[in-house]
Amino acid sequence: MEIEAPSALSPGITPPQRIALGDLVVRRWEPLDLLPRFAALTASFEHLHSWMEWAAEPITLEQQREFGAAMAASWPSASGSFNYGIFDRAEAVLGAIGIHDRVGPRTLEIGYWCHVDHTGRGVITRSAAELTRIALALPGVDRVEIHCDAANTRSAAVAQRLGYRLERIAPRPKLAPAESGQGMWWVKTAE
Ligand SMILES: CC(C)(COP(=O)(O)OP(=O)(O)OC[C@H]1O[C@@H](n2cnc3c(N)ncnc32)[C@H](O)[C@@H]1OP(=O)(O)O)[C@@H](O)C(=O)NCCC(=O)NCCS
């Protein structure tokens, strides 16, 4: 039986649903984002397939409809995630980022993916910097983690660029084709 990690956030404590970040907007997914999100995921499939467990098979519209419904239903989602899209001023989907309350007491996790056509511009680093700051300011939270496979150098570079400390490298299940089976746990704590 899987034992659930205790959550960090008390009921009613949530990060904002919309964050303005210069030329970027990081906001909770809305129902109308279904088709743009599906298009972004479809265009980025090969890039995501290598690293994301949920991209084992081509993304389907039906799965995305279900994801969108789950996102619309509650904040956080039933699994304790605050999932945001990252948009430019024209509302194009540049990527996604989430704060996940699934690690344990006082700790939140951040995860992300970038549209393949928008990598290398700091979109994810800038969004993750702001969500790290917001997460560490939430009551009851003093630690944020980024988990990635040791072979995922682009993901590790985001954590490193933001001043996360590499706390450990340890075996973890290999869930996507490019993964090595060695995980990295990057950690940032409140000052
Ligand atoms: C991991 C992933 C999100 C990283 O994307 P990325 O494009 O490298 O990250 P960013 O958007 O932060 O861009 C960083 C680059 O922009 C540059 N940059 C430009 N302007 C910047 C700014 N204002 N701030 C920060 N970086 C900036 C950085 O120097 C860096 O340059 P480099 O490519 O020469 O190293 C992407 O590779 C991806 O989607 N991978 C597949 C999914 C995945 O692995 N997710 C993580 C699972 S753990």
The ligand as a MOL file (V3000), in Angstrom:
LIG
                    3D

  0  0  0     0  0            999 V3000
M  V30 BEGIN CTAB
M  V30 COUNTS 48 50 0 0 0
M  V30 BEGIN ATOM
M  V30 1 C 14.0300 21.1770 -18.7150 0
M  V30 2 C 13.5770 22.3010 -19.6470 0
M  V30 3 C 12.2590 22.8720 -19.1540 0
M  V30 4 C 14.6590 23.3820 -19.6270 0
M  V30 5 O 14.3950 24.3200 -20.6530 0
M  V30 6 P 15.4400 25.4900 -20.9700 0
M  V30 7 O 15.0080 26.1320 -22.2170 0
M  V30 8 O 16.8340 24.9640 -20.8760 0
M  V30 9 O 15.2580 26.4890 -19.7190 0
M  V30 10 P 14.9610 28.0380 -19.7500 0
M  V30 11 O 13.6740 28.3260 -20.4310 0
M  V30 12 O 15.1090 28.5060 -18.3690 0
M  V30 13 O 16.1520 28.6380 -20.6730 0
M  V30 14 C 17.4790 28.6280 -20.1860 0
M  V30 15 C 18.4070 29.2940 -21.2040 0
M  V30 16 O 17.9530 30.6330 -21.4610 0
M  V30 17 C 19.0180 31.5600 -21.1460 0
M  V30 18 N 18.3870 32.7950 -20.7170 0
M  V30 19 C 18.1030 33.8140 -21.5640 0
M  V30 20 N 17.4990 34.7860 -20.8960 0
M  V30 21 C 17.4040 34.3960 -19.6040 0
M  V30 22 C 16.8430 34.9960 -18.4440 0
M  V30 23 N 16.2860 36.2070 -18.4650 0
M  V30 24 N 16.8700 34.2940 -17.2820 0
M  V30 25 C 17.4280 33.0920 -17.2310 0
M  V30 26 N 17.9680 32.4700 -18.3230 0
M  V30 27 C 17.9560 33.1370 -19.4890 0
M  V30 28 C 19.8400 30.8190 -20.1190 0
M  V30 29 O 21.1550 31.3500 -20.0360 0
M  V30 30 C 19.8420 29.4320 -20.7170 0
M  V30 31 O 20.7160 29.4250 -21.8170 0
M  V30 32 P 21.4480 28.1080 -22.3960 0
M  V30 33 O 20.3760 27.3890 -23.1740 0
M  V30 34 O 22.5170 28.6500 -23.2590 0
M  V30 35 O 21.9370 27.3110 -21.2290 0
M  V30 36 C 13.4070 21.8030 -21.1080 0
M  V30 37 O 14.6120 21.2550 -21.5560 0
M  V30 38 C 12.2950 20.7650 -21.2470 0
M  V30 39 O 11.1220 21.0960 -21.4200 0
M  V30 40 N 12.6770 19.4730 -21.2000 0
M  V30 41 C 11.7230 18.3750 -21.3520 0
M  V30 42 C 10.8560 18.2560 -20.1190 0
M  V30 43 C 11.6900 18.0940 -18.8710 0
M  V30 44 O 12.7460 17.4840 -18.8860 0
M  V30 45 N 11.1920 18.6650 -17.7550 0
M  V30 46 C 11.8720 18.5620 -16.4690 0
M  V30 47 C 11.6790 17.2110 -15.8800 0
M  V30 48 S 12.6180 17.0670 -14.3590 0
M  V30 END ATOM
M  V30 BEGIN BOND
M  V30 1 1 1 2
M  V30 2 1 2 3
M  V30 3 1 2 4
M  V30 4 1 2 36
M  V30 5 1 4 5
M  V30 6 1 5 6
M  V30 7 2 6 7
M  V30 8 1 6 8
M  V30 9 1 6 9
M  V30 10 1 9 10
M  V30 11 2 10 11
M  V30 12 1 10 12
M  V30 13 1 10 13
M  V30 14 1 13 14
M  V30 15 1 14 15
M  V30 16 1 15 16
M  V30 17 1 15 30
M  V30 18 1 16 17
M  V30 19 1 17 18
M  V30 20 1 17 28
M  V30 21 1 18 19
M  V30 22 1 18 27
M  V30 23 2 19 20
M  V30 24 1 20 21
M  V30 25 1 21 22
M  V30 26 2 21 27
M  V30 27 1 22 23
M  V30 28 2 22 24
M  V30 29 1 24 25
M  V30 30 2 25 26
M  V30 31 1 26 27
M  V30 32 1 28 29
M  V30 33 1 28 30
M  V30 34 1 30 31
M  V30 35 1 31 32
M  V30 36 2 32 33
M  V30 37 1 32 34
M  V30 38 1 32 35
M  V30 39 1 36 37
M  V30 40 1 36 38
M  V30 41 2 38 39
M  V30 42 1 38 40
M  V30 43 1 40 41
M  V30 44 1 41 42
M  V30 45 1 42 43
M  V30 46 2 43 44
M  V30 47 1 43 45
M  V30 48 1 45 46
M  V30 49 1 46 47
M  V30 50 1 47 48
M  V30 END BOND
M  V30 END CTAB
M  END
